[in-house]
Amino acid sequence: MSPPAATSSHPSSYLEQTVSVFSTVAAYLRVPALASTGVAAVLTSLLYFKQKALIYPSHMPPNARTDVPRPSQFGIKDFEELVIPTSDGEKLSAFYIRGPRRGRYSKCTMIMFHGNAGNIGHRLPIARMLINYVGCNVFMVEYRGYGLSTGEPDEKGLMIDAQTALDYLRERAETRDHKLIVYGQSLGGAVSIRLVQRNQHSGDIVGLVWPSEAMIPNITEVPILFLSGLQDEIVPPSHMRKLYELATTPTKIWKPLPGGDHNSSVLEEGYFEAVSEFVSNTAGDEKL
């Protein structure tokens, strides 16, 4: 299977692009309250027709559907570029990135689901930290309608994509016996929680990082790590804390990041240390 076409050798930074993304989305959302019911009805209709673009701004930042940075551009050498078919006929772009082959976590793979803008290439700096600092393998799958994947995004489709990613790892000879950890950011948190809730009894998913939405009480067997940026302007820390309190799994860990906002929490001191310790306790020799 031929790999996706090479992209620009000068990718913009993930943070610069995601900050631009959320600034643009916020421009739609920051509509002042108006007394006129006629105007309110017009705004409601506008938001109704725009809601798909608001929730899934896959074309942001500009060229996000065509310009996908490759792992080699970030010094990552051991990786595969993949195209994975879904059950409903779409083709998903993906990266499988190997950590140290003889490392402690060489039999552990983290599935990454990113936020609602940009593409998997914009999250490669995070993947590089995971393989170098944590030492696990990383599987980055692109949602339909994002990056080089075909189709258009919607809620049902994203869940098909997530299940496709999990099933692929379960069937792939190299990873079928791996312990799996699901990692979600922003929109990816909602995707992660639903995927784990539906598959938690299989035994191969040993951890979940950053879950969200109301189904979290239904996860009763998989340990959960909550990483909360206390300056997050998109997902309030109080919301994350409520999710933590609602979680019924026997092992749940709360990690606040005092200076982290919605896009910069990964840069906060202690972020990757918390992930590394979580992987050690869930996928290592000692279990939580």
N, C-alpha and C positions, 0 to 999 in steps of 0.2 A: 504494500500500500504506500503510495507516494506521500511524503510529508507535505504540510502546507507550504505555500510559497514563502520565501524569505521576506522579511520585513525590514523597515528602516534600521540602520545601525546606530541611530541616535535617539533612543526612546526617551520621551519626557519622563520626569520623575513621577512615581505613583502618587505622591502627595500633591504635587502641583496639579495633576490632572483631576484627582478626585475632589480637591478643594474647588476647582473650577466647575466641576459637575454639580456639586451640591449648592453652590452659589446660584447657578442657573435654575436648578429645580426650585430653590427657595423663592426665586422671583415669581414663580407661578403661585406659590403657597401663601406668600405674604400679601394677601388681599385684605384691605381694611374692611371692617364691618360697615354695611350701609343700611340705612333705614328703609329705603324704597324696596318694596317687595318685587317690583318689576326688574330692578337692577340685580337684586339677589337671584332672581330666577335665571337671568342671563348668565350670571357667574356660575350658578350651579350647572347649567347646561354646558358651559365652557369646560368646567372641571370634569363633567361626565365624559365629554368627548376627548378630553386630554388625559384622562386618568391612566390609560395604558402607557402613554408616553411619560407620565409622571412616575409611575411605579417601575417601569422598565425602560429607562433612558439609555438604551443600548447603543445609540449613535453618539453618545457623549463620553468623553470629549470628542471633538472632531476627528474623524478617521479611525475611530475605535472599532469600526466594523471591517477595516482593511489593514490597519497598522497594528500588528500584534508582535510585541517584542519577543525574542526567542531566548531560551535559557542561556545559550552560549554568549549572549550579549552581557550577561551578568556573571561570567566566569564559571558557569555551571557546565561541566563536561559530560557527565554520565546521565543521559536522558534520552527519551524517545518522544517523537512527535507522532500523535495518533489521530485517526479519524474513526469514531465509534458510531455504528448505526443504532438508532432507537427502534422500538417496536412499531412506532407509527410513521416510519419512513424518513426521519430527519438524520442528519449526520453531524456529530458533535466533535469539535476539535478538542484535543487534550494533550497534556504533557505528563509523562511519567518520569519522575526525577528520582534517581537512586541516591540514598545516603551512603555512608561508608559501608562497603560490602561485607566487611568482617566486624562491623561494629555491634554493640550490644543490641541495638534496635534495627538490625538489618532485616528482621522478620516482622517489622511493624510499618504500616503504611498509613499516612494521614491523608484523608480525602478533603480537599479544600473547596469550599463554595464561597464565591466572592460576593461583594455588595451589588447594588442595583445599577451601577454605571461602570464604564470601562470594560476591560477584558482580562483574561487570565495572565496575559503578559505584563500587565500593570502590577500584578501581585507577586512577580518573581523575586523581588527583594525579600519578601516575607518567606517565600519558599526556600531561598538561599539560607536564611537564618535557621530555618527548621532543619535543613539537612546538615548544616555545619555546626550549629549550637546544640540542637536536640539530638540529631543523629539518626532520625527516621527517614523513610522514603516519603515522597510527596506525590500525590496524584491530583492534578488540576484539570478539571473538566469544564468546558465552556458551555453555558446554557444555550439553548436554541435562540437564534436571533441575536446573539452576541458574538463578537469577534469573528472568527471564520466559520462558525457553526451555521447551518442552514435554518430556515424557518423563522417564526415570529414568537416572541415570548408571551406566555400567559401562565396562570397558576397551575393548571393541570399539566401543561407541557413541561414546566420546570420540575414537577414531581416525577414525571416520566424520565427526565434527564438524570435526576439524582438516583433513581432506582437503576437506570442503565449503567451509571458509573459504578455503583455497588456491585451489581451483577457481573460487570466486566472483571472487577478484581477477584470476585469469587470463582470465576471461570478461567482466568488467566493462570497458566501453569506456575509462573513465578510467584504469584501472590495468593493463590487459593488457600494457602495455610497461614497467611499473615494475620496478625492481630490488627484490627482497624480502628482508627480514631477519626471521628468526623469533626471537622473544623469549619465553622461558619462565621462570616462577618456580615453584619447588617442584614440585607435581604437573605444572604446565605445562612444566617441564623435560623430564619423561619424554614428554609429548605431543609436544613440539618435536623431540626427538631422533628419534623414530620417523617423524614427518612428513618431516623433512629426509632421513633415511636412504632413504626410499622415493622421494623426488623430487629428489635431488641432481643427477641427470644432465640435468635440464631446462634448466639454465643461468640461470633467473631468480632462484633463491635464491642470494644472494651472501654471506650470513652467518648465523650461529647464535649466540645469546646464552644461556648457562646450559643446557647439555645434561645428560643424566643417563642412567643405566642401561647395561646391558651392550652395547647395539648401537653405542656410540660408536666402536669401532674400524672399523665399517663405513662411517663417513663419511670419505671420502677426498678430496673435492673442494671442500667448503665450509669457509671459515674459521670458527673458533670462538673466542668470548670467554668465559672462565670468570670469573664474579664470585663470590668466596667470602667470606662473612662469617666471620671467624675465631672469633667467639663463637657461631656457629650451634649451637643445642642440638638441632635436628631433623635436619639434614644435616651431619654432622661435617666440618670442613675437610679432614681426612685422606681422607675419601671423595671430596670434590671434587678434591683433589690427585691421587688415584689415577686419576680419570676423565681429568684433564689428561694424565697420563703415558701412559694407554692410547690417547689420541687419535692417529690416524695422519694426519690432514689436514696438508698442508704448512704451514699457518698456524694456529697456536694461541697464544692470549694468556692469561696467568695474571694476574689482578688480585685480590690479597688486600685485604680491608677489615677492618683490625685490630679495630675496635670494633663491627662489625656482627653482629647475631644473625639468626635466621631471618626476622624481620619488619622489622627496622630497617636492614638493609644499604643500602636505597635512600637513607637519610638520611646515609650516610657520605660524608665528603669524598672526592672522586675518583670516585664511582660514575658520575655522568652524564658526567663528563669522559672516563672510559674508554669509555663507550658512544658518545659523540660522536666520539672519535678512531677507534673501530672502524668506525663508519658512514662516516667520511671516507675511510678506507683501503680499504673494501670497495665502497662505492657511489659514491664521489666520482670525480674525474678521475684520481687516482692509485690504483693497485691494490696490494694487498699482494704 
